[in-house]
Amino acid sequence: MTPDRYDRDVLATDWRAPPRGRAQPCAATTGLVVEEVTTSFCGAVVRVERDLDTVLLEDRRGARRTFGLGTGFLLEGRPVILHAPVRGGPPRRARTASGSVTVTGARARVARASRIVVEGRHDAELVEKVWGDDLRVAGVVVELLGGVDDLLEVIAELRPAAGGRMGVLLDHLVVGSKESRIADDVRRSPHAEHVLVGGHPFVDIWQGVRPDRLGMTAWPAISRSLEWKHGIC
């Protein structure tokens, strides 16, 4: 049977491609073994001179030669275009949820005597989510305060002192509120020097949103007998 001279499409492949294929970009990393085609010098990359745009190769006998970066090199028989490796920036320092720099390899410290007491489960969970990593490194425990009515009893039980202070985060710390009155009682207690009471100055946390964002000059005053959310609606 006579072979068919026209059994394949001569234009179906890249007929202009060199026999060894087209040269591919390749970073001249230290230790990479390449061959310079005009001299047949084969060696490992020792270093790259970025200012001169050259590469220094060393063969197996210890002989060294410098060549210009670019085309004219073979890597495992395939043509490559050598270029200087991309410089990596300084390693980014990991950060915690609060934005502080993560202490690499740090273990949680044994709990110290100091405490942070937070009113409300959701607020306590938020403190843990944002500042938990920082507090574990410091060895400070966050405790849930079920209700502000229990605060004086909790303080009496923990007995905060110079070696073990206490921070308290309350809801609705506004003038005339129950939280405000109890906070005043804490400031008059025997342990007041070692207790810091704080909280947000809103009847409801949604008051933290600027009213002008909603087209109002100020949040309306809601009667204390009515829940704030219901009064706003």
Secondary structure by P-SEA (a helix, b strand, c coil): ccccccccccccccccccccccbbbbbbcccbbbbbcccccccccccccccccbbbbbccccbbbbbbcccccccccbbbbbbccccccccbbbbccccccccccccccccccbbbbbccaaaaaaaaaacaaaaaaacbbbbbcccccaaaaaaaaacccccbbbbbbbcccccccaaaaaaaaaaaccccccbbbbbbccccccccccccccccccccccccccccccccc
